[in-house]
């Protein structure tokens, strides 16, 4: 790592609410809008699961999802 590497911008990342993978926002496999917020997914399959029941994957009562 060179001295200039500390100044390079790191890609913005988020956690896929379904599988909990780290996803780069600009390379997300899919996105969904829910209650005014954008959610990012690693793949269309996670988006599909989220779209069927968003409340299952967000909020304080979200369960652990086994995949």
N, C-alpha and C positions, 0 to 999 in steps of 0.2 A: 504494500500500500504506500503510495507516494504522498507527499505533503499536500498536493492539490486534491486528493481523494476526499479529504474532509469537507471540501467546499462543493462537491458534486451533490446535486439534489437526488434524494432517494425517492423511488416511486411511492405514491400514496397507496397504502394497503388498508384493507378492511377484513373482517372475519365473515365468511359465509355463514349465515344463521342456521343453515340446515346441517352441514357436515363439519362446520367449525374450521375449515381450511383458511389459511391466509390467502387473500386474493388481491392482486394489483388492480386498482380501480380501472385503469385504462386498458387492461387485458382481460377483464371479466368475461366469463363465458355467457353470462346473461344478467339482466337486471330486472327488478320489479319496483313499482311505486306502491307504497302502502301508507295511508294516513299522512301523506305529504313528505314521506321520507323515501329515499332510494336505497334499495338493498341490492347487494352484488353477490353473484354466485359463481362458483368454479365451473359449472356446467349447466346445460338446460334441464337436466334431471332434477337438480336441487331447486331450480326456479319453479319447476312444475309442482314439486312437493310443497314448496312455500306457498304458491298461489292457491293451492287447494285449501289450506288452513293456516294463514299467516300467524294467528294468535298462538299456535302451537310452538312456533319457533322464536317469538320475540316476547319481551316483557319479563317480569320477575318470576313468573311461573313456568318458564320454558323447561321442558324435560331434556334429558340427554338423549340424543338420537343415535341409534346403532345403525351402521351401514355395512 
